[in-house]
Amino acid sequence: MADNKKYYYMRIKEDFFDSDEIKMLESVPNDGYKFSNILLKMYLKSLKYNGRLMFKDRIPFNAQMLATVTNHSVGDVERAIKMFKEFSLIDVMDTGEIYMSDIQNYIGKTSTEADRIKTYRREIDNKKNLGVQMYDKSTPEIELEIEKELEIKKDINIEQQPETNYQKLVAVFEKNGFGTISPIASQKLNDELTDFTQENGNADESFNILNKAFEIAVVNGVSNLNYVLSITKRWYQSKLFTVSDIEASEIKHHGKPNTEPKQDISKLSREEQLIAVMGKDGVRFD
């Protein structure tokens, strides 16, 4: 009996993981391997619809749906999508459709490869310009199909890994007006966590220390990572490796823990902000 099934596959070149984009994704501490894994799964999911990430060819995948089919958390998927957009690995339409930007490079080589890629890019550009609505969000059949698929995934009962202290710190960073975390900022935060943990032997305590520094920055109206790190640097140099040590030092010098601003420094220059936090003797400008 003939096999009438359609098979979809992609061809990855040997230097796939050597591209600048993949290296940047995988350089993110703790989460880098997740982002490259999510990207590959999104590529594969898009093959059936020629690079479009669609459910039953009628409704685009959102972050929750992608989390379900990739077996990653919603938070990881949302961060991955932000980075994919920044690195131009995906195009997101106003309708919610996600196009895998360079998928045509991985579906085989033919004499018409250049034309196929041009056609695909033209389709994306047309969707952006026209804002075409390709599906009906209110279709009951589609909603039932999505719900059914999500329920099946729930029945599998995939155990989610607990959130790491680094992931919690990234959430603090992004939820308090510091913007989307970059690979460089990510590395700085991870290094700071590691340095304090080497001294106090407690990763949870290290998170609490950095979280306290973020609280001080937010109270003072400063959404700048260097400002936060200037606070933790002062604590580290003063050998204050626990929150209780920090609060005891603040009570000794100020009569109470430093949880309220002494002045509105949000409009000061970076140098003035550092002096306000560390004092003139504690600031060094290279």
Order of alpha helices (4+ residues) and beta strands (2+ residues): alpha-alpha-beta-beta-alpha-alpha-beta-beta-alpha-alpha-alpha-alpha-alpha-alpha-alpha-alpha
